[in-house]
Amino acid sequence: MADVHILTHEFRPKRGGAGVVCEKIAETLTRTGKEVTVWVPGYVSEDTVFNPSYDVRILRRLKGTRNFPCLFVTAREVAASRKTLRTADIYLGEPGPIAVFMFLTLFLPKFWKRLVITLHGSEILRYQKSRWWGRPLFKRLAAKADKIHVLSSHNEKLLLDWLPKLRSKLVRGYGMSLPGEKLPQIEKGNVPNQKKVKLLCVARIHPRKGQKELLKAVASLAPEIQKQLDVLFVGQFVKDRYYKELLEQAKNCLAKIEFTGGLSDELLENSYQAADIFALTSVPYGTSVEGLGLVYLEAAKHGLPLLANRIGGVGDVVIHGKNGYLSDPDDLETLSRNLDILIRNPLIRGQLGDEGRKMVGNTTWESVTSKLFPRD
């Protein structure tokens, strides 16, 4: 019987930051002696090539959305498994399962040993603004939780400004390295005389991720600098209209622009290895917020200088002048200037990249899981 059950509506091959956190925590717990089962959507195939060290329970009827049918599927499976779960820790890794438990615990008494929740940012704002259901139901569930995890100081402030009584349960932290994992070798260095500079952006194609702002910054560069630049956008297409707008925006650039869609882990790894600069310039978008940005850590792990906006929890990862450059979301001039500096100066790219690798080399998921799931 598993020590920990991790519930998520987001998992590979269709996953963002929340799905990645679930995977990292599952792998870390397994490597440190826990038996783990991850409950995943039906789109996850049993022959998915990643060979997890933990058990995967595929909920066939779970499509991976957070609409009522998906919430109902998860709720039914949880209710049917209460006897198994009574002696286990339950980890709710993203908003779908959290919503399930907000409603399920209205009708069922406690059926777990320990309950742990991760909040990524945007859901905090949604619960707070939803006076009729989100606010009271989340407060009730939070009172039942043993630990509440946030990845950044921004999310910590969001939560405690609203619910200061949760401070004693709160754990803040993120990781990069798994137990026993070493940083990858950098196969390609920043060569001063190379003719092309490769810029990589990894994020789903969505207005909040700021791909349009990044393209505007590229288009504002001097023509001779633009021609030195190859820009690769990696990420799932989730907003078709926005993608078409990006294609039109790309026509204003002299740089080579490419959109790949989602990539396998191997191809994504190759993209990081081949890049010279990493950029993700997220912007405000409704109640959605960049809670941290795990892709910045992944890029730093590969020795890439980081280009970003000051928004949400990004400042916890991107330290201006140390491992990258920051600008305000509405300051296109500064963003363009920062990008120009990185394109023209391979030595600066190398210095920032080296600092980034040092930072993530000391950032482990085990330091997080030891606080969330202490040994009895």
N, C-alpha and C positions, 0 to 999 in steps of 0.2 A: 504494500500500500504506500502511495506517495506521501512524502512529508509536506510537499507544497504543490498546490494546484494553481496554475496561472491561467487566468481567463482573459482572452483578447478577441476582438472582432477584426483584428488587423495583423496579418502575418505574411511572411514571404509566400509567393513572389510579389504580392501587392501590399507593400507596407511603407509607412513613413516613420517618423521618429518614435511614435508610440510602439509600433511593432518591433522596431530595433531594440528598444529598451527591454521589452518582454523577452526577446531572444537573448540579450546579454545577461539579464538577470537569471534566466533559466540555465544558461550555460555555466555561469559563475557558481550558482548554488549546487549544480551537479558536480562540478570540479572540486567543490569544498565539502562533499560528502552527503548532500541532500538527495533524496529521491524526488524527482520533479515530473509532473504531468502538465503539459500545456494544452489547453482547450482552444482549438483553432477553427476558422471557417471552412466550409465545404470545398472551397476552391483550392485548398492545399492538397496536393496529390501525395499519396503514400510513397511514390517513387521520386518525389522531389529530391534533387541531388544536393543534399547538404549534410546528411548523416548525423542528425543530432544525437547527443549523448543522453538526452532525456526522452521521456515518452511523449508522444503527440496523440491527442484525442481529437479526431476530426468529427465535427458536428455537420453531418451531410446537408442538413436543411438550412444551415447558417450561411447566408450569402456574403456576410462581411460588412453590411451596411448597419446603420443604427436606427432603422425604422422599426415600426411595431412588430412586423413578422419576425425580424431577427432577434429583437428583445424577447419575444415570446418563446422562440426556440431555445435560447440560452436559459431563460427562466425555467422552462419545463425540464431541461436536462439537469439543472442545478437542484431543483426540487426533488427529482427522482434519485439524486445521488447523495442526499443528506446524511445517510448513515455512514457513507464512506468519508464524507467531508468533516464529520464531527471531531475527528482526531488530527486533522490536517490544518496547515496554514493555507489561507486563500489569499491570492494576490490579484487585485483588479488593476490591470495595467493600462487601461485606456477607457474613454468615456462610455462605450457600449456596455460592458459589464458593470460599470459603476451605476448606470441608469437602471439596469436589471436589479441590482441589489437595493437601490433606493426604493423601488416598488415592492420587491420580494420580501424585504424585512418588515414591511407593514403587516404582513399576514403570517410570517413564520418566526418562531423564536430562534435564538442563536443556534447555529448548526456548524460552527467552526471552532478551531482551537485559537487561531489568531487571524485577524483580518488586516490586510495591508493594502493601501490605496496609493496609486501614483497620479498626481495631477500635473498636466502639461501646460496649463495656462489659460487657454481660451475657454475651457469648460468652467473655470472659476468665475469668469465674467458672466457666462450664460446662467449659471445657477444663481448668482447674486441678483441678476436682473429679472429672473423669473419668479415673481412674488407668489404666484398661485400654486406652483408645484416644485420648481427647482430649488428655491431657497429653503422652504421647510423640510423637504425630503432629504436634501443633501446635509443639512445641519443634523438631522436625525441619524443619518448613516454615519457621518463623521464622529458623532458621539459614541457609536458602537465600534468604530475602528480602533485597532491597537496602535497602528503607525500610519501616518500620512506623509507621503514622500513628494517633494518637489525638486526639480533639477536646478533651479536658479534662484538668485536673491530676488529677482523681479517677481517670480511667482510666490516666493515666501512672503513678500510684502503684500501682494494682492490678497493672499489668503488671510494673513494675520490682521490686516487693516479691517477686514470684514469679520473674522471670527478669531479674536485674540486668545480665546480660551483653548485653542488647539495647539498653542505653542509647545506644551509638554509632549505632544504626540508627534511633532513635526521633525522630519529628517530632511535635510537639504544636501544634495550632492549628485554627482554624475561620475561616470567612469569612461575609460577608453580601453585599457588593457584588461584582458581576462587572466585568471590565474595561470601562470606559466607562459604567458604570451610575450613575445619580444616584438619590438618595432620592426617593420619591414625594412629590408635593405633598399636604399635609394639607387635604382639602376641608372638613372639619368640625372646628371648634375646640371646646374645652371651654368652653361658655357657662355662666356662673354661674347664670343664671335658668332653665335648661332644667329641665323637670319630670321627665324620665326619664333614668336613667343606664343605659347599656347595657354589660353585662359579657359578654365573649367568652371561650370556652374552646375551643381547637382541639387535638384528640387523638383517637385511636381510642377507642371506648367499651370500656374495659378496666379492671379493678380497679386495676392499677398506676398508672393515670393520675389517680386520686383524685377522680373526678367526684362520688362519694358524699360524700366529706369536704367538698368545696366546697358541695354542697347542704345539708349539715348546718350549715355556717357561715352560709349564707344564712338558713336557718330559725331560727337563734339571734339574728338581728338584731331590733331593735325593729320592731314591726308597721309603723309609719309609714315606716321606712327600707326595709323589704322592698317596700312598695308603690311605691317610687320606682324599683325595679330591674327591668330586663329581662335575662334570662340566656339566652344562645344557646350551645348545645353543638354544635360542628361536628366530625364525625369518623365514620369507618366503624364500623358495628355488627359487632363481632367476638365479643362474648360476649352472647348473647341473654338468658340468665338474669340477668346483671348489668344489662343494659338495663332489664329488667322491675323490678329492684330500684330502679333510679334513678327510674323512673316513679312507683313507690310513694313514694319519698323526696320527690319533687317535690310530692306532695300536701300535704306539711307546710309548704310555702312559700307566702307571700302574693305573692311576686314572680312575674312571668310567666316560665315556663320553656319553652324550645323545643329540640328535638333535630332537626337537619336531615339527619343522615347525612353522607356525603362530598359535597363541593361541587366544581364546576369551578374552575379557577384564577381566572376572572373573578369568579365569585360569592364565592369566598373573599376575594379582594382587596376586594370591596365590603363584606364583613363586617368586615374590619379597619378600613376607612375609616369605617364607621358606629359603631364601638365607642368606649367611653370608658375601659374598663379591660380588661386581659387577665389571665386567671387560669388557671394549670395547677398543680394542687397534688398532684403525684405522691407516691406512698407506697411503702414497701418491699413487695416481692411476690416471694417465693422468691429465685431467683438473678437475677431481672430487675432492671435498674437503669436509672435515667435518666442516660444517659451525658453528656448536655449539655442538649438541648432546643432545637433550631433554631427552633421556633415562637416562643420568647422573642425571638430576634433579629428574626424577621419582625414581631412585634408592636411591638418597640422601633423598628423602621424606620418604622412608621406613627405613632410618637409616643405609644404607649400605656404607661401605668404598668403594672408587672408585679407580680403576686401569685403567690407560689410557696412551696414547702417546701424546707428545707435537706436535700437528698438528692442523692447521686451528684455529677455535675458541674454541677448547676444554679447553684451559687455562683460559677462562672466567668463567668456571663452576668448573673444577677440580683444586683446589688450593693445590699445592704440600705441604705435611706435615700438612695440615689443615683438609681437608675432604677426602684426598686420596693421591695417589702417581703417579707421572708422570715419563716417560722415553722418550728418543728420539726414533723415529720409527725404526732406524737401530741398536739400542742398546739392543740386546736380553739379555745380561748379567744383565743389570740393571733391565729390566722388570722381569726377573726370580728372582732376589734378592728381588725386591719389593713384588712380589707374595709370596715368601717364608716367608717374614716378616709378612704378613697378615695372612697366614695360621697358623703360629706358635704362634701368639700373639693375643688372643681374647680381651685383654684389649685395645690394640692399635686399633683393629677393632671397638670397642665400642666408643672410644674417637673420631676417625675420623667420624664415623657414626653420633654421637651426633652433631658434628660441621656442618655436612652436613644438618641435619634437621633444625638447627637454621638458616642456610643460606636460604634454600628454603622457610622456614616459613615466611620470610620477602620479598619474591619475588612473586609479583602478576601480573596477566594479566591485571587487571584494570589500573595499572600504565602505561601500554603500550597503551591500547586502548584509554585512556583519551587524549593521545597526537596525536594518529592517527585519531581519530574521535571526535574532540572537539565539545562541545555543541554549537549550534548557538545562 
